[in-house]
Amino acid sequence: MYQSCYGSGYGSSQAVTYAPYDPNTGKYSIAKGLEHSANYLSVFDRNGNGRTETNEMPVTEQHLDLNNDGVFSAGEHLAYNMFKDSTGNMDGQLTKQEIFNGNLLNQQDPNYVKSKVQQIYNQHNLAQREGMDGQPGHGCNSGQPTANNNSQNFMQMFMMMFMMMFMGQQSESSY
């Protein structure tokens, strides 16, 4: 079950819940997804201004600033997570394989991925939802980057990113 502010699956070998998904309704919890994405993005806020600017993101994700405002928002990140989830079992959780598949597609055809992420962003009306459900690029309901305030959360994020990179290298070498 989803717990706000990194309480779901980091460090787990199975999957990370980024937005609880109800298969009966076919809908995600957008509010929880935006909260998760805002907390994830706060790790990248190197200048501490409370926003994750595209130049603070990995180069492979910088083109996913859908509205070209120079900020990678929680909604844009949530749409990218939903895209990665669509490469496997659409369930609001990202497995290592879904993360790898999404990142590989993004490297191979970034324009295709951006168009799909844009469709998801528009379909779920994330531009408006960001303003209603959470502050884009901010931490858990406080407006402050949570990871900067909590070293345990930062370490969880660091370990998850390390594992994603490690698993990506392993998966690439198996082809």
C-alpha positions, -999 to +999 in steps of 0.1 A: +000+000+000+012+035-007+026+056+021+033+092+014+068+106+012+088+075+002+070+049+023+065+025-006+089+001-019+122+020-021+150-005-014+125-033-023+136-057-050+101-059-064+085-026-074+081+010-064+045+023-060+044+057-077+006+061-078-019+036-065-040+022-093-075+008-090-080-018-117-118-017-111-121+019-121-090+020-143-078+052-125-046+062-107-045+083-075-032+114-093-028+132-059-005+105-046+013+103-079+020+140-079+032+138-043+055+109-051+069+127-081+074+160-062+094+142-036+115+123-062+123+155-080+133+173-048+164+151-047+176+168-079+171+204-067+208+212-064+204+249-060+178+246-033+152+269-049+123+245-044+120+237-082+137+211-103+151+228-133+157+208-164+195+214-162+194+196-128+179+165-143+197+136-160+204+146-196+182+118-209+152+133-192+157+170-199+136+169-231+106+158-211+099+194-199+067+193-219+058+230-216+094+241-221+094+264-190+128+251-178+113+232-149+106+195-147+073+195-128+057+167-107+030+163-134+056+158-162+075+133-140+042+115-132+034+112-169+068+097-176+063+072-148+029+063-162+046+058-196+072+035-181+045+016-164+027+011-197+057-009-210+046-037-186+017-042-162-002-009-158-007-011-120+008+021-105+040+004-096+073+004-115+093-028-117+130-027-125+121-041-160+095-013-166+120+013-156+147-003-179+122-006-208+110+030-205+145+044-202+158+023-231+129+035-253+137+071-242+173+067-252+164+050-286+136+074-296+132+104-274+107+121-297+084+091-296+086+090-258+080+127-255+049+125-276+035+096-256+043+113-223+026+144-236-005+124-245-006+109-209+000+144-194-029+158-214-052+127-210-049+129-172-051+167-172-020+169-151-013+206-158-044+215-138-041+187-113-006+199-103-021+232-090-050+214-072-032+184-058+003+195-050+030+220-056+050+210-087+086+203-078+081+206-040+082+181-012+055+164+008+028+191+015+053+215+030+066+234+000+101+224+010+122+197-006+117+167+017+149+149+007+170+179+018+153+178+052+155+140+058+187+122+051+170+088+053+147+097+024+177+110+004+196+077+010+165+057-001+164+077-033+201+074-038+200+036-034+170+033-057+188+053-084+220+033-079+200+000-082+183+013-114+216+021-130+231-012-119+201-032-131+202-013-164+238-022-170+231-059-161+200-060-185+219-043-213+247-068-210+223-098-212+212-089-247 
